[in-house]
Amino acid sequence: MELIHWLSDTMAGKFTLTVLVSMIPVVELRGGIPAGVALGLPVWAAFIAAVMGNLIPVPFIIVYIRRIFQWMRRRIPRLNSLVDKLERKAHLKGQKVTKYKYLGLMLFVAIPLPGTGAWTGSLAAAFLDMPLRKAIPSVIVGVLIAGIAISIAAYGLTSLF
């Protein structure tokens, strides 16, 4: 109970909750920034928390996702259809990125639409065998661009009310 009060009643808790929300696939910072603002964080604080949360999983996805998928196939065969679906998605999204390489990855991550973002971009980077040291800057810049766009939208909506 104390944790719930801390997360909802303190600035540090709201910041932490925004970081955690932004780490969730699909939601990412596209949901984290509005969630942080709805919790009462200033837009700039929600932006920082959401960017941090969105970027935490990125290096792990790029480096380990293929090994995780292999492990899942060996140990939990009933998840093969899920792994197949995620691999198809990575290859499909990767085709869009391949033509422009790192610029394409950055633009793909920056587009604030469902099915794009740091998780899917990192998945595509992993399946395109992009080196971590080159993929990370593209993902970071893409996340920052998406975060700015979402923050502007969140600020605009909050200023209406």
Secondary structure, DSSP 8 states (H G I E B T S, - for coil): -HHHHHHHHSHHHHHHHHHHHHTSTTTHHHHHHHHHHHHT--HHHHHHHHHHHHHTTHHHHHHHHHHHHHHHHHH-GGGHHHHHHHHHHHHHHHHHHHTTHHHHHHHHHHS-STT-SHHHHHHHHHHTT--HHHHHHHHHHHHHHHHHHHHHHHHHHHHH-
